[in-house]
Amino acid sequence: MKSNLSIKFCPYCGYKLARKILEGRKRLYCSKCGKIFYENPTPVVAVIARDDEGKILLIKRKIEPRKGEWALPSGFMEIEESPIKAALRELAEETGLKGKSKRLIGVYPNNSEIHGYLVIIIYETEIIGGKLCAGDDAEEAKFFTVNQLPPLAFQSHREALGEVLK
């Protein structure tokens, strides 16, 4: 599993970090000052949004991972931002559309080859305004009928969409 942390030296004392079994698992540890560095998952948000005809909103990714593939509008939470605020921000940044939360669909684990261990929080949202346009990390933004959805880049997006379409 790829680690989210890439630090090699203790930020407190500058000593080289090592891996050591602590609290039942391998952790980064400074043998000089005794600090343990916990490697925690990074939170990511995504949204499932539909138009008035029930079509599903997807974006074609402009960046890796999975550049050029279709996905739900999604991205990383910012510091001091709630998951739903992050989800609505990502919706606006990637598609030009404004939304409001309908419900939490689920929380999914993922181990990204680029970003390490992630926790993906996916909401269903209602579109309340804006104008559809690809922006930010999206090459394209488009609505698809349920029976013509392209393959989705991420397993968590496929699972969440399956929950909504039951």
Residue, then its C-alpha position, 0 to 999 in steps of 0.5 A: m500500500k502506498s503511504n500518504l506520507s512521504i516524510k523521511f525526517c522528523p519535523y520536530c528534531g530533524y532525525k531520520l524516521a524509521r518504521k517500527i511495530l507500534e500499537g500493533r502495526k508498522r508506523l513511522y517513528c523517531s527514535k531520537c525524540g520518540k514521536i510517532f507519525y500516524e499515516n491517515p487516509t486522505p478524505v475525498v468527496a464525490v457527488i451523484a447529480r441528475d438533471d430533470e430527466g434523471k440523467i446522471l452527471l459525469i466528468k471526463r478527467k483531465i488529470e491522473p489518476r485515470k485521465g481521460e476516463w469518466a467519473l463522478p464530480s469529485g476531489f479532495m476536501e480542504i482543511e476546515e471544510s465539511p465533507i458536504k461543503a467540499a462536495l458542493r464546491e467540487l460540483a461547482e468547480e468541475t461542472g459549473l453547476k450549483g447543488k444542495s445535498k439530498r443524502l449521504i450515499g456512502v463512504y468507501p475505501n480506496n488505495s490510489e496508486i498516486h495519492g495513497y489510501l483514500v476515504i471517498i465520501i459520496y453524496e447525492t445532490e440536487i442541482i439548483g442552478g449554474k450553467l453546465c461547463a467543464g472546469d477545473d480538473a474536468e476535460e468535459a462535463k456531460f449528462f448520460t441516460v442511465n442505460q448509456l453510462p460509460p465505464l466509470a474510472f473508480q470502483s467507489h463511484r460504480e458502487a455508489l451509483g449502483e446504490v442510487l440506481k437500485 
